[in-house]
Amino acid sequence: MRWKKQCIYIVPAILAGCNQDAYIPHRVSLGPFHHPFKDSNAHLKPMEEHKQRALIHFLRHSRCPINDYLDALQAVEKDLIDCYSVPFTSITSDEFLLMLLREGCFLLEIHRTTIEGNFTGYVHDDAIFGYHRATHVLPFVRRDMLVLHNQIPLLVLRRLLDSAFISCCTRLNRMVLDFFQMKDLAGADSLGVHMLDAYRRCLVRAPTSALAQREASAATGGLAVRSAATLHDARVNFRPSTTKGLMDVHFTDGVLYLPHLIIDDTTVSVTIYFAHCLKNRAI
């Protein structure tokens, strides 16, 4: 059934009303929910020109015709549509595929210029992909990539890389980790279905030592939750964990190691997506 494939959700209105800005992309739209063909998303229109440029550059250095990529996406169009929780009728099938192609190329070109440092085909002072500008663009793109319903399926990038005869799994895995600056969590078993899901999977990947300690505690029934004040009164000290993984929680020699957590717009999207995953037993 279609609903079983859904992985890109609209934020419930009761939650969005509390902090609407957290659910709106600021610079770049990804997917149909925030596409700037809607008047309410006019602030995202300037980036459409750069998506088109990214497409042209990607076609040029991949040396494959655009129809090869459109055919590759069309072959999985139903799977791509089924990823979205709400049907969209404001764009045609051709517009949908071309939108995903542009946005997939944009993400790949941002990675190529910003992370890999390969600026071939772009002038030195290019506003988005140039040497001096790319690093200023990435933080905004990274933030927008983690907005809950501003997502495109990673299947899009897989199809583009496969059609360009690029090693897909290795390239995508590296790209996701590089985008979110999570090299210390390299080695995640699976990429997830979209960028937010990939980010979540990185966060919940616990180091082996933490997993072993948690399993030992569970076996002895030692998973009772105590407040920080209670632990402090018991002379437990607190220190930050050495990785960014949310599951990297362990207790050694009177010290409780906890992950460093920044509360911002990204935290909101990840938290809500966690709830969806828990509901569907996917976490």
Backbone bond lengths (Angstrom), bond angles and torsions (degrees), N, CA, C in turn:
res aa  C-N    CA-C-N  psi(-1)  N-CA   C-N-CA  omega(-1)  CA-C   N-CA-C  phi
1 M - - - 1.462 - - 1.532 110.75 -
2 R 1.360 115.90 150.18 1.456 120.64 -174.60 1.519 112.63 -59.75
3 W 1.331 117.64 -40.49 1.465 119.81 -174.23 1.512 112.30 -64.16
4 K 1.342 117.45 -23.47 1.461 119.91 179.23 1.527 111.68 -70.07
5 K 1.335 117.42 -22.03 1.458 121.42 -178.25 1.530 112.26 -91.79
6 Q 1.329 116.96 -8.52 1.458 120.04 -175.72 1.526 111.25 -65.50
7 C 1.324 115.38 133.01 1.468 119.87 179.44 1.529 112.11 -143.20
8 I 1.344 117.64 -4.27 1.462 121.79 178.24 1.526 106.52 -119.88
9 Y 1.335 116.14 110.24 1.455 121.83 -167.53 1.525 112.33 -110.35
10 I 1.320 115.16 151.91 1.463 121.97 169.11 1.527 107.96 -83.74
11 V 1.323 116.58 134.72 1.461 120.49 179.48 1.526 109.44 -67.97
12 P 1.329 118.63 131.38 1.475 120.56 177.42 1.522 110.95 -56.19
13 A 1.337 116.31 139.42 1.466 121.54 -175.88 1.526 112.51 -57.80
14 I 1.331 117.02 -34.22 1.463 120.51 -178.16 1.521 111.40 -65.49
15 L 1.345 116.68 -27.81 1.463 120.79 177.57 1.515 111.07 -87.89
16 A 1.327 117.13 -41.42 1.462 121.03 -178.44 1.523 111.81 -61.91
17 G 1.341 116.75 -30.89 1.458 120.22 -178.87 1.512 113.24 -66.27
18 C 1.319 117.70 -21.70 1.469 121.21 -178.70 1.522 112.14 -74.48
19 N 1.337 116.52 -34.14 1.466 120.54 -177.53 1.525 108.32 -157.27
20 Q 1.321 116.17 76.85 1.459 120.72 -173.28 1.515 112.55 -60.57
21 D 1.323 117.45 -34.09 1.461 120.55 -176.65 1.524 111.97 -61.96
22 A 1.328 117.68 -27.33 1.466 121.07 -178.26 1.518 112.05 -69.38
23 Y 1.326 117.59 -16.92 1.460 121.01 -175.52 1.525 112.32 -111.38
24 I 1.330 116.80 13.77 1.458 121.22 -178.37 1.528 109.44 -120.30
25 P 1.339 117.96 126.19 1.469 119.27 174.99 1.522 110.48 -66.31
26 H 1.326 116.35 144.59 1.457 120.92 -176.76 1.524 113.40 -94.98
27 R 1.349 117.08 -33.04 1.460 119.83 -173.85 1.526 113.92 -123.94
28 V 1.327 117.50 -36.39 1.464 118.80 -173.25 1.531 110.28 -137.63
29 S 1.323 116.37 132.29 1.461 121.33 175.30 1.522 109.17 -90.60
30 L 1.321 115.45 143.01 1.463 122.24 176.18 1.523 107.38 -131.52
31 G 1.314 116.91 117.35 1.452 119.99 -177.62 1.522 111.96 91.65
32 P 1.340 117.30 177.11 1.471 121.83 -171.82 1.525 115.38 -80.89
33 F 1.339 119.16 -20.47 1.457 119.91 -171.68 1.521 113.57 -67.39
34 H 1.333 117.71 -29.60 1.468 120.91 -179.08 1.525 111.78 -120.72
35 H 1.314 117.12 18.79 1.463 119.64 -177.76 1.527 109.96 -60.75
36 P 1.339 117.77 138.81 1.472 120.29 -174.52 1.518 115.57 -73.06
37 F 1.355 118.59 9.59 1.469 116.43 169.79 1.531 110.10 -69.82
38 K 1.349 116.38 -12.28 1.464 120.63 174.07 1.538 109.12 -89.44
39 D 1.325 116.03 135.98 1.469 120.38 -177.78 1.523 112.07 -58.98
40 S 1.328 117.17 -31.83 1.466 120.73 -177.64 1.523 112.19 -69.15
41 N 1.321 116.94 -13.23 1.467 120.95 -178.78 1.529 111.69 -110.96
42 A 1.334 116.30 28.62 1.465 120.63 -176.65 1.523 112.08 -60.31
43 H 1.329 117.21 -28.49 1.470 119.70 -178.71 1.523 112.52 -67.55
44 L 1.334 117.39 -11.94 1.463 121.33 -179.75 1.529 112.75 -95.86
45 K 1.327 117.44 -6.31 1.464 121.07 -175.87 1.533 113.68 -63.10
46 P 1.342 119.98 -38.16 1.469 118.71 -178.47 1.524 114.22 -55.72
47 M 1.330 118.56 -30.07 1.460 120.52 -178.13 1.529 112.08 -76.54
48 E 1.344 118.04 -15.22 1.465 120.59 -179.70 1.524 111.11 -62.22
49 E 1.321 117.40 -37.47 1.461 121.06 177.51 1.527 110.93 -60.35
50 H 1.315 116.67 -38.92 1.466 120.58 -177.55 1.528 111.41 -76.43
51 K 1.329 117.02 -28.92 1.470 119.66 172.56 1.529 109.98 -62.56
52 Q 1.334 115.97 -42.24 1.461 120.15 179.42 1.523 110.56 -64.72
53 R 1.329 117.00 -40.92 1.472 120.09 177.56 1.516 110.71 -63.58
54 A 1.346 116.02 -39.12 1.466 119.71 178.58 1.524 110.32 -62.09
55 L 1.317 116.64 -41.27 1.465 120.94 177.76 1.522 110.58 -59.46
56 I 1.331 116.80 -46.44 1.468 120.87 -178.68 1.522 110.95 -62.28
57 H 1.325 116.85 -43.47 1.468 120.34 179.84 1.526 111.24 -67.23
58 F 1.323 116.61 -40.13 1.468 119.88 179.51 1.523 110.22 -62.99
59 L 1.329 117.35 -43.58 1.468 120.86 178.54 1.525 110.59 -63.35
60 R 1.318 115.49 -37.42 1.461 119.34 -176.87 1.523 111.66 -67.25
61 H 1.331 116.84 -47.19 1.468 116.65 -176.34 1.527 113.23 -84.95
62 S 1.342 117.60 -15.25 1.469 119.12 175.02 1.523 111.59 -85.66
63 R 1.359 115.64 -20.59 1.463 122.62 178.50 1.531 112.66 59.41
64 C 1.326 115.06 35.41 1.459 120.95 175.64 1.523 108.39 -122.41
65 P 1.328 118.43 142.71 1.468 120.41 179.24 1.517 111.55 -70.49
66 I 1.332 116.29 153.98 1.460 121.24 -176.50 1.516 111.94 -60.89
67 N 1.327 117.96 -32.63 1.465 120.47 -178.61 1.520 112.34 -63.83
68 D 1.344 117.14 -28.91 1.467 119.54 177.20 1.528 110.46 -61.95
69 Y 1.319 116.40 -41.55 1.461 120.69 -178.85 1.524 111.64 -74.40
70 L 1.338 116.59 -39.65 1.458 120.00 177.87 1.529 110.53 -64.33
71 D 1.333 116.96 -39.69 1.470 120.55 177.57 1.527 110.53 -64.68
72 A 1.345 116.59 -38.72 1.467 120.57 179.85 1.522 110.82 -64.51
73 L 1.335 117.18 -38.71 1.464 120.93 178.18 1.525 111.23 -74.70
74 Q 1.312 116.70 -37.27 1.467 119.93 179.87 1.522 111.27 -62.86
75 A 1.330 116.73 -31.94 1.466 120.77 -179.66 1.527 111.96 -64.08
76 V 1.332 116.78 -23.14 1.473 120.57 -179.76 1.527 110.46 -121.17
77 E 1.321 117.44 22.81 1.462 121.40 -175.65 1.523 112.21 -57.34
78 K 1.318 117.37 -44.26 1.462 119.87 -179.15 1.527 110.58 -61.49
79 D 1.322 117.67 -41.57 1.464 120.75 178.25 1.527 110.76 -62.93
80 L 1.332 116.61 -37.93 1.463 120.65 179.83 1.529 111.06 -67.60
81 I 1.315 116.90 -44.01 1.466 121.06 179.49 1.522 110.54 -64.57
82 D 1.330 116.15 -40.36 1.468 120.15 -177.60 1.520 113.00 -65.90
83 C 1.334 117.68 -15.50 1.472 120.27 178.49 1.522 111.63 -68.19
84 Y 1.343 117.40 -24.67 1.458 121.34 -174.43 1.525 110.52 -91.47
85 S 1.328 115.92 134.61 1.460 121.04 -173.56 1.525 113.26 -75.87
86 V 1.330 116.37 -20.24 1.459 120.42 -178.50 1.525 108.70 -121.11
87 P 1.326 118.76 126.10 1.471 120.56 177.64 1.524 110.92 -62.33
88 F 1.320 116.87 144.19 1.457 120.53 177.87 1.531 108.62 -123.65
89 T 1.321 115.60 132.23 1.462 121.11 -175.24 1.514 112.47 -119.93
90 S 1.326 117.33 3.79 1.462 120.48 -174.92 1.526 112.95 -83.26
91 I 1.335 118.41 -7.60 1.460 120.84 177.67 1.519 108.99 -131.59
92 T 1.326 115.60 152.72 1.454 121.50 179.43 1.522 110.29 -81.81
93 S 1.315 116.09 171.65 1.460 121.22 178.16 1.526 111.12 -60.19
94 D 1.338 117.00 -43.80 1.471 120.57 -179.84 1.524 110.94 -64.03
95 E 1.336 116.63 -40.91 1.465 120.51 179.26 1.523 110.74 -65.89
96 F 1.318 116.77 -38.25 1.465 121.71 179.44 1.534 110.78 -62.51
97 L 1.323 116.62 -46.60 1.466 120.63 -178.42 1.524 111.05 -67.72
98 L 1.333 117.14 -40.59 1.460 119.94 179.68 1.523 110.58 -67.67
99 M 1.330 117.32 -36.73 1.461 121.36 176.39 1.527 110.61 -60.06
100 L 1.331 117.28 -47.86 1.463 121.12 -179.85 1.519 111.47 -65.66
101 L 1.334 117.01 -36.22 1.462 120.22 178.20 1.523 110.46 -63.79
102 R 1.324 117.20 -47.40 1.474 120.55 179.06 1.531 111.22 -60.25
103 E 1.331 115.83 -45.03 1.464 119.24 -175.15 1.522 111.23 -71.85
104 G 1.326 117.22 -35.34 1.460 119.74 175.02 1.514 111.27 -63.98
105 C 1.338 116.90 -43.26 1.466 120.97 178.01 1.525 111.07 -64.80
106 F 1.332 116.60 -37.42 1.464 120.49 178.76 1.527 110.70 -60.50
107 L 1.340 116.72 -46.39 1.469 120.22 -179.86 1.527 111.00 -64.46
108 L 1.325 117.15 -40.17 1.462 120.60 -179.76 1.529 111.15 -67.71
109 E 1.341 116.89 -37.44 1.460 119.94 179.43 1.524 111.44 -73.33
110 I 1.326 118.08 -37.34 1.466 120.38 174.74 1.525 109.56 -59.57
111 H 1.338 116.63 -42.12 1.469 119.87 179.02 1.527 110.09 -65.85
112 R 1.311 117.37 -43.11 1.470 120.66 -176.88 1.523 111.47 -62.59
113 T 1.332 117.04 -40.61 1.463 119.74 -176.96 1.523 112.26 -83.48
114 T 1.306 116.89 -44.30 1.468 120.11 -172.54 1.519 112.40 -81.92
115 I 1.324 117.26 -46.98 1.463 120.69 -175.26 1.524 111.59 -86.98
116 E 1.314 117.12 -46.96 1.461 120.41 -177.91 1.525 112.31 -82.06
117 G 1.337 117.27 -19.63 1.456 120.45 -179.73 1.516 113.46 72.61
118 N 1.349 116.73 24.62 1.459 121.64 179.82 1.527 108.12 -100.60
119 F 1.333 117.51 103.98 1.466 121.95 -175.27 1.525 112.42 -102.90
120 T 1.318 116.90 17.74 1.452 121.23 -178.70 1.529 111.02 -54.86
121 G 1.331 116.25 126.93 1.455 121.54 177.98 1.510 114.19 95.85
122 Y 1.324 117.73 -8.81 1.470 121.02 -179.67 1.526 110.03 -115.44
123 V 1.328 116.06 144.55 1.456 119.57 177.05 1.521 109.23 -72.23
124 H 1.308 116.09 159.68 1.459 121.87 -172.92 1.524 112.45 -59.01
125 D 1.330 117.49 -37.56 1.468 121.10 -176.05 1.524 112.28 -106.16
126 D 1.337 117.50 28.94 1.462 121.44 176.61 1.527 109.70 -54.97
127 A 1.343 116.23 135.69 1.463 121.34 -172.78 1.527 113.49 -63.99
128 I 1.329 117.95 -27.43 1.460 121.25 -176.96 1.525 112.33 -117.25
129 F 1.325 116.93 -43.19 1.462 120.86 -172.54 1.527 113.32 -107.98
130 G 1.339 118.13 4.08 1.455 120.97 -178.04 1.519 113.43 -75.78
131 Y 1.323 115.27 170.07 1.469 122.27 -174.93 1.518 111.78 -59.20
132 H 1.328 117.98 -44.04 1.462 121.04 -175.17 1.525 112.68 -86.56
133 R 1.346 117.39 -24.65 1.451 119.83 -172.47 1.530 113.60 -93.49
134 A 1.323 117.37 -27.97 1.469 119.59 -171.01 1.523 112.63 -59.16
135 T 1.331 117.34 -42.31 1.461 119.42 -177.78 1.531 112.09 -68.35
136 H 1.341 117.27 -21.57 1.461 120.15 177.43 1.524 111.29 -82.05
137 V 1.321 116.54 -22.12 1.462 121.38 -179.42 1.520 111.03 -82.48
138 L 1.336 116.52 -38.02 1.463 120.62 -172.39 1.522 114.46 -55.28
139 P 1.344 121.15 -43.33 1.472 119.14 179.76 1.517 113.22 -58.02
140 F 1.348 117.31 -37.82 1.466 120.36 178.76 1.526 110.71 -70.67
141 V 1.338 116.44 -40.80 1.462 120.31 178.83 1.519 109.89 -65.39
142 R 1.325 116.68 -42.06 1.468 120.69 -179.91 1.528 110.59 -62.22
143 R 1.314 116.68 -42.38 1.476 120.17 178.31 1.524 110.28 -61.73
144 D 1.356 116.63 -46.21 1.464 120.39 -178.37 1.524 112.10 -68.65
145 M 1.325 117.84 -28.64 1.461 121.76 178.33 1.522 111.85 -66.66
146 L 1.319 117.66 -17.18 1.456 121.26 -177.91 1.525 112.67 -108.08
147 V 1.331 117.37 9.37 1.462 120.19 171.98 1.525 107.74 -72.75
148 L 1.326 116.61 134.37 1.461 122.31 -166.50 1.524 113.98 -53.80
149 H 1.322 118.37 -50.01 1.457 117.79 -178.39 1.528 111.93 -108.58
150 N 1.319 116.07 30.10 1.468 122.46 172.91 1.528 107.65 -114.12
151 Q 1.335 115.79 65.11 1.453 121.51 -170.84 1.532 111.07 -132.25
152 I 1.346 115.49 149.64 1.456 120.85 164.59 1.526 107.08 -121.83
153 P 1.324 117.74 146.06 1.470 119.71 -179.37 1.528 111.24 -61.47
154 L 1.318 117.30 142.50 1.462 120.90 175.21 1.523 111.30 -64.69
155 L 1.314 116.19 -16.38 1.461 120.39 174.81 1.528 110.60 -58.11
156 V 1.325 117.90 -31.77 1.466 121.52 177.50 1.526 109.87 -60.44
157 L 1.332 116.97 -49.07 1.466 120.49 -178.74 1.524 110.94 -66.91
158 R 1.332 116.57 -36.65 1.462 119.77 177.63 1.526 110.63 -59.82
159 R 1.342 116.12 -45.70 1.467 119.98 -178.43 1.529 111.31 -66.01
160 L 1.332 117.51 -37.54 1.460 120.54 178.87 1.520 111.04 -66.07
161 L 1.311 116.56 -44.50 1.462 120.02 -178.88 1.526 111.23 -69.84
162 D 1.312 116.79 -38.59 1.468 119.88 176.84 1.522 111.18 -61.71
163 S 1.337 116.23 -43.13 1.460 120.19 -178.88 1.523 111.82 -68.17
164 A 1.347 116.36 -26.67 1.466 120.84 178.25 1.530 111.41 -89.45
165 F 1.336 116.48 5.03 1.467 122.84 178.89 1.529 111.79 59.13
166 I 1.341 115.04 40.72 1.464 121.45 176.63 1.519 107.97 -105.90
167 S 1.324 117.39 140.61 1.456 121.50 179.11 1.520 109.48 -56.44
168 C 1.328 116.59 105.64 1.464 121.38 -167.52 1.515 113.38 -70.83
169 C 1.314 117.36 -55.29 1.468 120.55 -172.34 1.519 111.29 -61.21
170 T 1.340 116.46 -48.59 1.457 120.32 -178.38 1.518 110.86 -62.85
171 R 1.327 117.34 -44.23 1.456 121.73 -177.40 1.526 111.02 -66.03
172 L 1.316 117.69 -45.06 1.461 120.37 -178.33 1.523 111.37 -66.83
173 N 1.316 116.58 -42.68 1.457 120.48 -179.74 1.524 110.26 -59.37
174 R 1.330 115.56 -45.88 1.460 119.95 179.96 1.527 111.00 -65.35
175 M 1.321 117.31 -39.85 1.447 121.55 -177.59 1.526 111.41 -63.13
176 V 1.325 116.75 -46.02 1.462 120.89 -179.67 1.523 110.90 -61.16
177 L 1.325 116.63 -46.78 1.460 120.15 -179.25 1.525 111.52 -65.11
178 D 1.356 116.33 -39.22 1.460 119.93 179.43 1.525 111.55 -67.72
179 F 1.329 116.88 -42.44 1.457 120.60 -178.96 1.525 111.11 -55.98
180 F 1.330 116.67 -40.93 1.459 120.68 -174.03 1.524 112.76 -101.47
181 Q 1.349 116.31 11.18 1.460 121.65 176.12 1.530 111.19 52.34
182 M 1.329 115.24 51.31 1.464 120.77 -176.00 1.528 110.43 -125.26
183 K 1.321 116.17 44.95 1.465 120.58 -179.05 1.523 112.12 -62.73
184 D 1.351 117.18 -26.19 1.455 119.68 -179.33 1.525 111.91 -71.13
185 L 1.348 116.16 -9.93 1.463 119.79 178.23 1.517 111.02 -110.67
186 A 1.333 117.51 19.92 1.460 120.79 179.59 1.520 109.63 -59.84
187 G 1.327 114.01 149.29 1.455 118.93 178.84 1.507 113.43 104.65
188 A 1.352 117.27 7.51 1.458 120.03 176.52 1.523 109.34 -57.83
189 D 1.329 116.30 139.32 1.461 120.73 -171.92 1.521 112.75 -68.95
190 S 1.314 118.74 -34.95 1.449 120.69 -176.27 1.521 110.37 -138.47
191 L 1.319 115.97 155.84 1.451 121.24 -173.20 1.516 113.69 -86.34
192 G 1.304 117.91 -25.25 1.447 120.32 -174.58 1.516 111.01 93.30
193 V 1.304 116.23 -177.94 1.458 121.13 -173.43 1.522 113.23 -97.11
194 H 1.344 117.66 -21.80 1.455 121.91 174.62 1.525 107.91 -155.28
195 M 1.326 117.79 -179.74 1.456 121.02 -172.23 1.527 112.55 -62.38
196 L 1.319 117.25 -43.13 1.466 119.85 179.75 1.518 110.59 -63.18
197 D 1.316 116.89 -40.00 1.458 120.74 178.73 1.531 110.70 -66.51
198 A 1.337 116.59 -40.03 1.462 120.27 177.25 1.531 110.82 -62.71
199 Y 1.332 115.89 -40.67 1.458 121.44 177.75 1.529 110.17 -62.46
200 R 1.331 116.58 -44.02 1.467 121.20 177.98 1.532 110.64 -60.14
201 R 1.324 116.78 -44.66 1.467 120.19 -178.83 1.520 111.47 -62.41
202 C 1.346 116.08 -35.99 1.467 119.09 176.55 1.526 110.66 -65.74
203 L 1.335 115.85 -41.96 1.463 120.06 -177.37 1.527 112.64 -65.64
204 V 1.318 117.36 -36.25 1.467 119.55 -175.68 1.513 112.30 -90.64
205 R 1.332 117.04 3.36 1.461 119.09 176.87 1.528 108.53 -80.76
206 A 1.300 116.54 109.76 1.465 120.97 -176.75 1.524 110.93 -91.37
207 P 1.341 118.35 146.11 1.454 120.78 173.30 1.527 110.71 -60.09
208 T 1.309 115.96 154.40 1.468 121.13 -177.81 1.518 111.92 -55.92
209 S 1.335 117.56 -40.60 1.461 120.73 -178.04 1.523 111.45 -63.18
210 A 1.344 116.57 -41.18 1.456 120.44 179.71 1.524 111.12 -67.50
211 L 1.329 116.45 -38.89 1.465 120.21 178.42 1.518 111.08 -63.97
212 A 1.325 116.20 -43.33 1.460 120.46 -179.33 1.525 110.76 -62.67
213 Q 1.334 116.64 -41.83 1.458 119.86 -179.78 1.525 110.90 -67.27
214 R 1.344 117.43 -38.32 1.456 120.62 179.46 1.527 111.23 -66.05
215 E 1.350 116.30 -41.43 1.461 119.82 179.15 1.520 111.01 -65.03
216 A 1.340 117.10 -37.46 1.457 120.65 178.67 1.525 110.67 -66.49
217 S 1.337 116.62 -40.09 1.462 120.54 178.66 1.521 111.02 -64.99
218 A 1.321 116.13 -41.26 1.461 120.06 179.59 1.515 111.53 -63.83
219 A 1.325 116.50 -37.05 1.466 121.16 -178.48 1.519 111.62 -66.92
220 T 1.331 116.71 -27.30 1.465 120.33 -178.31 1.533 111.56 -102.49
221 G 1.328 115.63 7.26 1.467 119.49 179.91 1.499 113.05 71.50
222 G 1.343 117.94 26.93 1.462 121.31 -174.79 1.505 114.71 -99.18
223 L 1.326 119.34 39.27 1.456 121.97 -176.74 1.534 112.88 -105.17
224 A 1.317 118.16 20.05 1.463 120.68 178.07 1.525 109.58 -64.70
225 V 1.327 116.82 136.19 1.457 122.17 -177.30 1.525 109.47 -92.62
226 R 1.315 116.25 125.96 1.471 122.04 178.20 1.522 109.04 -113.63
227 S 1.314 116.95 150.12 1.462 120.82 178.03 1.519 110.12 -72.56
228 A 1.328 115.95 159.03 1.465 120.71 178.30 1.525 110.66 -61.53
229 A 1.345 116.81 -37.71 1.464 120.18 179.52 1.527 110.92 -63.86
230 T 1.330 116.79 -41.48 1.468 120.69 179.06 1.516 110.98 -64.12
231 L 1.338 115.83 -42.81 1.459 119.97 179.23 1.526 111.05 -65.86
232 H 1.327 116.27 -39.01 1.460 120.07 179.37 1.531 110.49 -65.02
233 D 1.332 116.53 -41.07 1.457 120.33 178.37 1.531 110.97 -63.24
234 A 1.343 115.24 -27.68 1.468 119.71 178.22 1.523 111.31 -86.43
235 R 1.339 116.63 11.27 1.460 123.84 177.37 1.530 113.06 67.18
236 V 1.302 114.62 32.83 1.466 119.41 171.58 1.520 108.10 -86.58
237 N 1.323 117.00 130.54 1.463 121.98 177.18 1.527 109.90 -94.73
238 F 1.337 116.12 155.78 1.459 121.39 -178.35 1.524 109.65 -118.91
239 R 1.332 115.91 135.78 1.453 122.04 177.47 1.525 109.07 -139.36
240 P 1.353 117.54 151.94 1.472 119.49 177.05 1.529 111.00 -73.15
241 S 1.327 116.22 145.27 1.457 121.02 175.65 1.526 109.63 -69.72
242 T 1.309 115.76 164.78 1.466 120.16 -176.88 1.526 112.74 -88.06
243 T 1.338 118.62 -10.65 1.461 121.38 178.03 1.519 109.38 -119.40
244 K 1.355 115.58 175.67 1.460 121.42 179.85 1.525 112.09 -93.10
245 G 1.308 117.58 0.28 1.455 120.82 -177.12 1.515 112.46 -68.74
246 L 1.336 116.94 130.77 1.464 120.59 -179.39 1.521 112.15 -67.87
247 M 1.329 117.11 -18.56 1.458 121.17 -179.74 1.530 112.25 -92.01
248 D 1.322 116.67 0.81 1.464 120.26 -179.34 1.529 109.38 -82.05
249 V 1.325 114.97 72.31 1.465 123.11 178.26 1.519 107.87 -120.62
250 H 1.332 117.04 120.68 1.467 119.34 178.89 1.528 110.21 -151.22
251 F 1.321 114.88 160.15 1.467 122.70 -175.29 1.517 109.34 -122.43
252 T 1.340 115.94 122.19 1.456 120.90 -177.98 1.526 110.02 -141.68
253 D 1.322 116.67 125.84 1.467 122.63 174.27 1.530 112.80 50.46
254 G 1.325 115.90 47.50 1.453 120.17 176.77 1.513 115.00 78.27
255 V 1.332 117.86 8.43 1.461 122.09 -179.30 1.526 109.37 -118.99
256 L 1.337 116.14 127.29 1.454 121.69 176.39 1.524 108.33 -99.10
257 Y 1.323 115.50 116.45 1.457 121.24 -178.71 1.528 109.19 -93.84
258 L 1.349 115.81 125.33 1.458 122.29 -177.20 1.524 110.04 -126.44
259 P 1.328 117.88 148.44 1.475 120.04 179.51 1.518 111.73 -70.89
260 H 1.326 115.55 148.86 1.460 121.87 176.28 1.524 107.84 -78.50
261 L 1.318 118.37 122.80 1.459 122.58 -175.62 1.523 109.84 -123.22
262 I 1.340 115.27 121.79 1.461 121.69 176.80 1.527 108.22 -95.97
263 I 1.319 117.04 128.04 1.461 121.47 179.78 1.522 108.89 -94.67
264 D 1.342 116.36 111.91 1.456 121.55 178.29 1.522 108.85 -152.17
265 D 1.345 117.15 -164.66 1.464 120.78 -179.11 1.524 111.32 -59.25
266 T 1.330 116.46 -37.62 1.462 120.77 -179.94 1.520 110.82 -61.81
267 T 1.328 116.80 -40.47 1.458 120.90 179.91 1.523 110.91 -58.90
268 V 1.339 116.52 -38.43 1.463 120.90 179.69 1.513 110.93 -61.77
269 S 1.335 117.13 -49.21 1.463 120.86 -179.01 1.523 111.35 -63.17
270 V 1.331 116.42 -44.39 1.458 120.15 -178.99 1.528 110.63 -63.41
271 T 1.341 117.08 -41.05 1.465 121.05 -179.06 1.526 111.19 -62.28
272 I 1.338 116.45 -46.38 1.466 119.87 179.68 1.519 110.52 -65.14
273 Y 1.334 116.45 -38.94 1.462 119.09 179.60 1.524 110.61 -67.53
274 F 1.340 116.68 -35.18 1.466 120.81 173.58 1.523 109.79 -56.12
275 A 1.338 116.20 -43.71 1.463 120.38 -178.64 1.525 111.04 -62.10
276 H 1.331 116.82 -41.25 1.460 120.04 177.16 1.525 110.90 -62.64
277 C 1.330 115.97 -41.89 1.466 120.00 -178.69 1.523 110.98 -66.78
278 L 1.323 116.78 -40.10 1.458 119.96 177.50 1.525 111.30 -63.67
279 K 1.334 115.42 -40.87 1.456 120.00 179.78 1.525 111.19 -60.98
280 N 1.359 115.09 -37.70 1.452 120.19 -177.96 1.523 112.84 -96.90
281 R 1.355 116.22 8.80 1.457 122.01 178.63 1.521 111.97 58.42
282 A 1.348 116.62 36.66 1.448 120.20 -177.42 1.511 112.88 -103.38
283 I 1.318 118.03 -1.77 1.467 120.69 -175.56 1.536 110.68 -83.60
